[in-house]
Amino acid sequence: MPEEEESTLKLPLVEEELVCSLETGSVQCPSSLRLTGRIKSLSRPLTVVPPRHRAEVSEQEAKRDEKLRLEAEQR
């Protein structure tokens, strides 16, 4: 089983608050300790993108995706 599929957990739609520690990458579910045990820590800490940078980042990503798509079409 590839690593990416292994870390994906199909959960029913549950209105639960997940608490993610940015420093350690650990994820906890305060209302369900049973779930907490099944949630693996993130492989690397999350980075928080301030709202004003989000638009810039998504623009850059769109340009990058377009460039990659064009390169793929040329092959």
DSSP file (Angstrom, degrees, kcal/mol; ACC not computed):
  #  RESIDUE AA STRUCTURE BP1 BP2  ACC     N-H-->O    O-->H-N    N-H-->O    O-->H-N    TCO  KAPPA ALPHA  PHI   PSI    X-CA   Y-CA   Z-CA
    1    1 A M              0   0    0      0, 0.0     5,-0.0     0, 0.0     0, 0.0   0.000 360.0 360.0 360.0 125.3    0.0    0.0    0.0
    2    2 A P     >  -     0   0    0      0, 0.0     4,-2.0     0, 0.0     3,-0.2  -0.246 360.0-116.2 -61.3 150.7    1.5    3.4   -1.0
    3    3 A E  H  > S+     0   0    0      1,-0.2     4,-1.5     2,-0.2     0, 0.0   0.862 112.3  55.5 -56.1 -40.5    2.4    5.7    1.9
    4    4 A E  H  4 S+     0   0    0      1,-0.2     4,-0.4     2,-0.2     3,-0.2   0.917 108.8  46.1 -63.6 -43.1   -0.1    8.4    0.7
    5    5 A E  H >4 S+     0   0    0      1,-0.2     3,-1.1    -3,-0.2    -1,-0.2   0.877 108.1  58.3 -66.3 -35.7   -3.1    6.0    0.7
    6    6 A E  H 3< S+     0   0    0     -4,-2.0    -1,-0.2     1,-0.3    -2,-0.2   0.854 104.6  49.9 -62.2 -35.5   -2.0    4.6    4.1
    7    7 A S  T 3< S+     0   0    0     -4,-1.5     2,-0.5    -3,-0.2    -1,-0.3   0.514  90.6  95.2 -85.2  -2.9   -2.3    8.1    5.7
    8    8 A T    <   -     0   0    0     -3,-1.1     2,-0.6    -4,-0.4    -4,-0.0  -0.780  56.7-168.7 -91.1 125.9   -5.8    8.7    4.3
    9    9 A L        -     0   0    0     -2,-0.5     2,-0.8     2,-0.0    -3,-0.0  -0.953  15.7-142.1-117.9 117.7   -8.5    7.8    6.8
   10   10 A K        -     0   0    0     -2,-0.6    -2,-0.0     0, 0.0     0, 0.0  -0.675  28.4-177.6 -79.4 113.5  -12.1    7.7    5.5
   11   11 A L        -     0   0    0     -2,-0.8     3,-0.1     3,-0.0    -2,-0.0  -0.864  28.9-113.4-111.7 145.6  -14.2    9.1    8.3
   12   12 A P        -     0   0    0      0, 0.0     2,-0.7     0, 0.0    -1,-0.0  -0.343  54.9 -80.6 -65.0 160.2  -18.0    9.5    8.4
   13   13 A L        +     0   0    0      2,-0.1     2,-0.4     1,-0.0     0, 0.0  -0.517  66.2 169.5 -66.7 111.3  -19.2   13.1    8.4
   14   14 A V        -     0   0    0     -2,-0.7     2,-1.9     2,-0.1    -3,-0.0  -0.990  38.5-135.6-129.8 130.0  -18.7   14.0   12.0
   15   15 A E        +     0   0    0     -2,-0.4     2,-0.4     2,-0.0    -2,-0.1  -0.604  56.3 138.6 -83.1  82.7  -19.0   17.5   13.4
   16   16 A E        -     0   0    0     -2,-1.9     2,-0.6    16,-0.0    -2,-0.1  -0.961  53.9-122.1-129.5 147.1  -15.9   17.2   15.6
   17   17 A E        -     0   0    0     -2,-0.4     2,-0.5     2,-0.0    14,-0.4  -0.766  22.4-157.1 -90.2 122.9  -13.2   19.7   16.3
   18   18 A L        -     0   0    0     -2,-0.6     2,-0.6    11,-0.2    11,-0.2  -0.856   5.2-151.4 -98.1 133.1   -9.8   18.5   15.5
   19   19 A V  E     -A   28   0A   0      9,-4.0     9,-3.2    -2,-0.5     2,-0.5  -0.913  11.9-168.4-107.1 119.2   -7.0   20.2   17.3
   20   20 A C  E     -A   27   0A   0     -2,-0.6     2,-0.6     7,-0.2     7,-0.2  -0.920  15.6-140.9-112.1 124.7   -3.7   20.3   15.4
   21   21 A S     >  -     0   0    0      5,-3.0     4,-2.5    -2,-0.5    25,-0.2  -0.728   7.0-159.1 -83.5 119.9   -0.5   21.4   17.1
   22   22 A L  T  4 S+     0   0    0     -2,-0.6    -1,-0.2     1,-0.2    24,-0.1   0.825  88.8  51.6 -67.9 -31.1    1.5   23.5   14.7
   23   23 A E  T  4 S+     0   0    0      1,-0.1    -1,-0.2    22,-0.1    -2,-0.0   0.939 126.0  19.9 -72.4 -46.2    4.8   22.8   16.6
   24   24 A T  T  4 S-     0   0    0      2,-0.1    -2,-0.2    20,-0.1    -1,-0.1   0.677  92.9-128.3-101.2 -18.8    4.6   19.1   16.8
   25   25 A G     <  +     0   0    0     -4,-2.5    17,-3.5     1,-0.3     2,-0.2   0.587  57.3 146.4  80.7   8.7    2.2   18.2   14.0
   26   26 A S        -     0   0    0     15,-0.2    -5,-3.0    -5,-0.2     2,-0.5  -0.572  36.5-150.1 -82.7 146.1    0.1   16.1   16.4
   27   27 A V  E     -A   20   0A   0     12,-0.2     2,-0.3    -7,-0.2    -7,-0.2  -0.957  15.1-177.1-118.9 128.5   -3.7   16.0   15.8
   28   28 A Q  E     -A   19   0A   0     -9,-3.2    -9,-4.0    -2,-0.5     5,-0.1  -0.926  21.2-153.1-125.2 151.5   -6.1   15.5   18.6
   29   29 A C    >   -     0   0    0     -2,-0.3     3,-1.4   -11,-0.2     7,-0.4  -0.874  10.8-168.0-121.2  95.4   -9.9   15.2   18.8
   30   30 A P  T 3  S+     0   0    0      0, 0.0     3,-0.2     0, 0.0    -1,-0.1   0.822  84.6  49.9 -56.5 -36.4  -11.0   16.4   22.2
   31   31 A S  T 3  S+     0   0    0    -14,-0.4     2,-0.3     1,-0.2   -13,-0.1   0.637 118.2  37.5 -82.8 -11.3  -14.6   15.1   21.9
   32   32 A S    X>  +     0   0    0     -3,-1.4     4,-1.7     1,-0.1     3,-0.6  -0.767  54.6 178.4-142.7  96.4  -13.5   11.6   20.8
   33   33 A L  H 3> S+     0   0    0     -2,-0.3     4,-1.5    -3,-0.2    -1,-0.1   0.793  85.4  64.8 -65.2 -26.6  -10.5   10.0   22.4
   34   34 A R  H 3> S+     0   0    0      1,-0.2     4,-0.5     2,-0.2    -1,-0.2   0.894 104.4  45.5 -62.1 -39.5  -11.2    6.9   20.3
   35   35 A L  H X> S+     0   0    0     -3,-0.6     3,-1.6     1,-0.2     4,-1.1   0.901 103.5  63.3 -69.5 -41.3  -10.5    9.0   17.1
   36   36 A T  H >< S+     0   0    0     -4,-1.7     3,-0.7    -7,-0.4    -1,-0.2   0.876  99.2  54.9 -52.7 -41.1   -7.4   10.6   18.5
   37   37 A G  H 3< S+     0   0    0     -4,-1.5    -1,-0.3     1,-0.2    -2,-0.2   0.763 108.6  48.6 -64.8 -24.4   -5.7    7.2   18.7
   38   38 A R  H << S+     0   0    0     -3,-1.6     2,-0.6    -4,-0.5    -1,-0.2   0.605  92.2  88.2 -92.1 -12.6   -6.4    6.6   15.0
   39   39 A I  S << S-     0   0    0     -4,-1.1   -12,-0.2    -3,-0.7     2,-0.1  -0.774  71.6-145.0 -91.2 119.9   -5.1    9.9   13.8
   40   40 A K        -     0   0    0     -2,-0.6     3,-0.1   -33,-0.1     2,-0.1  -0.453  24.6-100.2 -79.4 154.5   -1.4    9.8   13.0
   41   41 A S        -     0   0    0     -2,-0.1   -15,-0.2   -15,-0.1    -1,-0.1  -0.403  47.8 -96.7 -66.1 150.8    0.8   12.8   13.6
   42   42 A L        -     0   0    0    -17,-3.5    -1,-0.1     1,-0.1     4,-0.0  -0.396  25.0-126.4 -68.3 148.0    1.5   14.8   10.5
   43   43 A S  S    S+     0   0    0      1,-0.2    -1,-0.1    -3,-0.1    -2,-0.1   0.816  94.7  13.8 -68.5 -28.1    4.9   14.0    8.9
   44   44 A R  S    S-     0   0    0    -19,-0.1    -1,-0.2     0, 0.0   -20,-0.1  -0.993  95.3 -92.4-143.4 150.1    5.8   17.7    9.0
   45   45 A P        -     0   0    0      0, 0.0   -23,-0.1     0, 0.0   -22,-0.1  -0.222  47.1-107.5 -59.3 148.6    4.4   20.7   10.9
   46   46 A L        -     0   0    0    -25,-0.2     2,-0.5   -24,-0.1   -21,-0.1  -0.410  24.2-136.6 -72.7 151.1    1.8   22.7    9.1
   47   47 A T        -     0   0    0     -2,-0.1     2,-0.6     2,-0.0    -1,-0.0  -0.939  14.3-138.4-107.9 136.1    2.6   26.2    7.8
   48   48 A V        -     0   0    0     -2,-0.5   -26,-0.0   -26,-0.0    -2,-0.0  -0.814  11.7-154.0 -96.0 125.7    0.0   28.8    8.4
   49   49 A V        -     0   0    0     -2,-0.6     5,-0.1     2,-0.0    -2,-0.0  -0.876  18.6-126.6-101.5 118.4   -0.5   31.2    5.5
   50   50 A P    >>  -     0   0    0      0, 0.0     3,-1.6     0, 0.0     4,-1.1  -0.317  27.1-111.9 -59.9 145.8   -1.8   34.6    6.5
   51   51 A P  H >> S+     0   0    0      0, 0.0     4,-0.8     0, 0.0     3,-0.5   0.827 114.9  56.6 -51.1 -39.2   -5.0   35.5    4.5
   52   52 A R  H 3> S+     0   0    0      1,-0.2     4,-0.6     2,-0.2     3,-0.1   0.794 108.3  48.1 -68.1 -24.5   -3.3   38.3    2.5
   53   53 A H  H <> S+     0   0    0     -3,-1.6     4,-3.0     1,-0.2    -1,-0.2   0.708  93.8  77.4 -84.5 -19.8   -0.7   35.9    1.2
   54   54 A R  H <X S+     0   0    0     -4,-1.1     4,-3.0    -3,-0.5     5,-0.2   0.910  94.0  48.1 -58.2 -45.2   -3.3   33.2    0.2
   55   55 A A  H  X S+     0   0    0     -4,-0.8     4,-2.1     2,-0.2    -1,-0.2   0.921 113.8  47.6 -62.3 -43.6   -4.4   35.0   -2.9
   56   56 A E  H  X S+     0   0    0     -4,-0.6     4,-2.5     2,-0.2    -2,-0.2   0.927 113.2  48.3 -62.3 -44.7   -0.7   35.5   -4.0
   57   57 A V  H  X S+     0   0    0     -4,-3.0     4,-2.7     1,-0.2    -2,-0.2   0.923 111.4  48.7 -63.3 -44.9    0.1   31.9   -3.3
   58   58 A S  H  X S+     0   0    0     -4,-3.0     4,-2.3    -5,-0.2    -1,-0.2   0.856 110.7  52.1 -67.1 -32.0   -2.9   30.6   -5.2
   59   59 A E  H  X S+     0   0    0     -4,-2.1     4,-2.4    -5,-0.2    -2,-0.2   0.938 111.3  46.8 -63.7 -46.4   -2.0   32.9   -8.1
   60   60 A Q  H  X S+     0   0    0     -4,-2.5     4,-2.5     1,-0.2    -2,-0.2   0.905 112.8  49.5 -61.8 -41.8    1.6   31.5   -8.1
   61   61 A E  H  X S+     0   0    0     -4,-2.7     4,-3.0     2,-0.2    -1,-0.2   0.895 109.2  51.9 -64.9 -39.7    0.2   28.0   -7.9
   62   62 A A  H  X S+     0   0    0     -4,-2.3     4,-2.4     2,-0.2    -2,-0.2   0.920 111.1  47.5 -62.8 -43.1   -2.1   28.6  -10.8
   63   63 A K  H  X S+     0   0    0     -4,-2.4     4,-2.4     2,-0.2    -2,-0.2   0.917 113.6  48.0 -62.7 -43.0    0.8   29.9  -12.9
   64   64 A R  H  X S+     0   0    0     -4,-2.5     4,-2.7     2,-0.2    -2,-0.2   0.925 111.8  49.2 -63.9 -45.0    2.9   26.9  -11.9
   65   65 A D  H  X S+     0   0    0     -4,-3.0     4,-2.5     1,-0.2    -1,-0.2   0.908 111.4  49.7 -60.9 -42.4    0.1   24.4  -12.7
   66   66 A E  H  X S+     0   0    0     -4,-2.4     4,-2.5     2,-0.2    -1,-0.2   0.919 111.2  49.3 -62.2 -44.2   -0.5   26.1  -16.1
   67   67 A K  H  X S+     0   0    0     -4,-2.4     4,-2.4     1,-0.2    -2,-0.2   0.924 112.5  47.5 -61.5 -45.3    3.2   25.9  -16.9
   68   68 A L  H  X S+     0   0    0     -4,-2.7     4,-2.3     1,-0.2    -1,-0.2   0.885 111.3  51.6 -63.4 -38.8    3.4   22.2  -15.9
   69   69 A R  H  X S+     0   0    0     -4,-2.5     4,-2.1     2,-0.2    -2,-0.2   0.919 110.4  47.9 -65.0 -43.6    0.2   21.5  -18.0
   70   70 A L  H  X S+     0   0    0     -4,-2.5     4,-1.8     1,-0.2    -2,-0.2   0.907 111.6  50.3 -63.4 -42.0    1.7   23.1  -21.1
   71   71 A E  H  X S+     0   0    0     -4,-2.4     4,-1.0     1,-0.2    -1,-0.2   0.901 110.2  50.5 -62.2 -40.5    5.0   21.2  -20.6
   72   72 A A  H  < S+     0   0    0     -4,-2.3     3,-0.3     1,-0.2    -1,-0.2   0.876 108.7  52.0 -65.8 -37.3    3.1   18.0  -20.3
   73   73 A E  H  < S+     0   0    0     -4,-2.1    -1,-0.2     1,-0.2    -2,-0.2   0.848 105.6  55.4 -67.3 -33.4    1.1   18.7  -23.5
   74   74 A Q  H  <        0   0    0     -4,-1.8    -1,-0.2     1,-0.3    -2,-0.2   0.763 360.0 360.0 -72.1 -24.3    4.4   19.4  -25.4
   75   75 A R     <        0   0    0     -4,-1.0    -1,-0.3    -3,-0.3    -2,-0.2   0.508 360.0 360.0 -70.9 360.0    5.8   16.0  -24.5
